[in-house]
Structure formats: C-alpha cells, structure tokens
Amino acid sequence: MWERCKCRVWRLASHLGAVSVAAAGCGDGSGPDDPPSTVHYQFALAAFGGDTTPERARAYDCFLYGFFDLPLSAPANGTVRLPIRVERRLFETRGSHSESTLADSTIGEGVLEYTGLGEDSLQFVLTAGPYSASLGPGGLVPNPPPEYAGEWTCGPDVPLAQDSTLLAYGYDAGLAIPGTWRVSEIQPVE
C-alpha cells in the first residue's frame, strides 16, 4: 500500500515539476541577451496520512498549489493574485482489491499576502475561496533555487473536505492531516 502511495505522490511531484519547467521556459518577452524582468514562483501545501485496520489500509493526501510571477525587484512584502489548485485523494486496499478516488478543483482567484520574501524567513496569508490560513514563519532553505518551507495541517476547513464522492468512499471529513508548505523560485531552463 505504501509503495502505491509513494508512486502516486511521485507522479504528482513529476507533474508539478513538468508544469514548473514549462512555465519557467515560457520566457517573459525579453530578448535572448536581456536579463529576465520577472521571477517565477511555485507554492505548494501538501499533507499525507493514513490508517490501517485488520480489514483495510487507507492513505489520504491533500494538496493546494499554484504558480505566480513577481517583478525581479519585487519588495519583500506584497500581495499576489493567482489561480489555486486544490486536490484531496483517498486510497484504500482491502485484501487484493484497491480503490482510489479524487476530488479536485481550481479556485480562479486566490490571494497570497507575503512578508519576508528574499529574506531569512517568510510568512504569508493564503486565501482560496472561503479557506484562509496564516502560515509561517518558514525558514529559507539555502540550496539554490531559493525555497522556503514550514509546517501546515490540512484540516476540515480546507476545500473539498465535504466532497460527496470522497465521503461515499469513507473519507473522514474531520481529518487533520499534518503536512508542509513550500514556496520555491523556479529556475528557467536554458
């Protein structure tokens, strides 16, 4: 069961990576010798959990992620508006039978209010539809490209907890799944 979950997590990470490469390689309209005028970022909130009984094994995951651009000389504090993707999954195995279900949605305009970008720590308030979370401070990971990370919990207030398909498969809408958040600079592919 855990191997299947790791495989699915790897597929999602690969998908996000491919989207990041595609977004980073799109350019900003400047010429080949001109330095870029924007910096591309990705943010992701991810949580994973599970439980096992003698009858079955379950794994849960929860994601919120999106991409945004800022001017190269962006201030350390600001506000960004962007589409935010939300996903919740449930995997269940009973004997040799496995099932998985997914609820996903895109929130057309989320808001990310940040403080400390480019400094040693980052804090932000994320609003996606009715969901709002204050996260941070998160520490700067020194490896290039610059990345911030911190702890986050996907609780019942995160969108899609009450999704009827997930609930029909036995998803517990009251789950609080521990996870992490990351805000990363996307390096262009040359």
N, C-alpha and C positions, 0 to 999 in steps of 0.2 A: 504494500500500500504506500509506504513512504517513498519508495523508488518511483512510483507513478506520479506522486505529488511533486517530487523533485523534477521529474521530466516535464510536467506541465508548467512548473514555475520557470524552468529553463526556457521553455517555448515562449512564455510571456516576456521574459527578460530579453530573449533574442528578438522578439517582435519590437519591443521598445527600443532596443539597440538599432535595429534596422530603420525604424522611423527616425531616430536621432541622427543617424548617418545621412538619411535622405534629407532631413530638414537642414542639417548643417551644410550639406553640399549644394543647397539651392542658391547660395550667394545672396548678396544684398544689393545687386545692381551696379556695384562699382567695377572698375576695370581690373584686369588681372594683376596689374602692378600697384593698384591702390590698396591701402590697408582697409580692412573691414570697418564699417561705421557702427555695426551692431554686434552684440554678444548674444548667442543663443543659449537658453537655459532649459532644463527639464526639471520638473519636480515630480516626486512620487511618494505616496504614502502607501505602505504595504504591511499587511498583517497576516500571519499564518497561525493556525491552531488545529486541534483535533482531539478526538476522544475515542476510546476503544472499550467495547464490552465483549463478553464471550460470543455474542451473536454477530457483531459487526464492528468495522473500523470506519471512522469518519475523519475527513480533513476539511478544513474551511480556509478560504482566503478572501481577502478584502483589499481592493486597490482604488486609489484615487490618483490620477496623474494627468499631466499636461505639459505644454511647451510654450515658452514665451521668449520674446526678444526685448533687449534693452539697449539704448544707445551705449556706445563704448565708454563714454564718460558719464554714465548714469550715477546719480547720487546714491549714497549708502542707504538712504531711506526713500521709499516711494510706494506707488500703487500700480499694479498691472491687472488688466482685464484679459481673460483668456477662456477658451473652452476647456472644460474639465471632464475627463472620462472617469466613470465610476463602475466598478465590477465587483461582484460577490460570486463566489463559487462554493459548491458543496460536492465532495467526492465521497462515495460510500461503497464499501465492499462487504458482502455477506457470502462467506464461503468462496466459491469461484465466480460469483456474479458481482459485477461492478457497475455502478451508475454514477453519472455526474450531471450536474445542472448548473446553469449560469444565469445570472441576471446582470444586465449591463445597460448603461445609459450615458448619454453625453449631455452635460449641462452647458447650454450655449454660452453663458457668460458667468464665469466665476470671477472672484476678486481675490487677489493676493496682495496684502499690505505688508511690506517687509521693512525691517530695521536691521542694519549692520551688514549689508551685502558688501563684500570686498574687505571686511574687517575680520577679526578673530572669531566672532560668533554672530549668528543670525537668528532673528526671531521673526515670526510672521503670523498674521491672522488670515486664514483661508475661509472664504465664504463660497459655498457651492449650493445654490438653491436655498433651502431652509437650513442647511447644515453650516455651522460656523465653528472653527476651532482656533485657539491660540496655541501656537507651537513654538518651542524653543525655550531658552536659547540652545542652539545646536552648534557644536564645535566645527571648526574648519579642519578638514582632512588635508594634510599638506601635500599629498601626491597630486601631480597635475593630471587632468584638469582640476581646477578648484571645485571642491564639493563640501557641502555642509550636511551634517546628519544629526538626528536626535530621536528620541522615543515618541511613540504615538500609539493610541489604542483605538481600534475600530469597534465602536460601541453601537448600541441600538439607535443612536441619533444620526449615524452615517446613512446616507440614502440607500435604499433598496433592502433595508433590514426587514421590511414588511412585504417583500415581493411574494405574490401568491404562488408562483411556481416553486420558489425555494421553500416556502412554508409547506407546500404539498409534499415535498420530498423529505420533510422532517427538520428543516433548518430552524434553529432556535433564534428567534428574533431578538432575544435579550442577551445574546453573546457579547462579551467584551474580549476581543482578540488582541493580544499585545503585538506591537509591531514597531516599525521605524519610519521616519521620514527622511528624504534626501532632496537637496536642491543642488544640481550639478551644472557646471558650464559645459556646453557641448563644443568640442573642438572641431573646426572644419576639416574636411577631407580634401587634400590637395593632390 
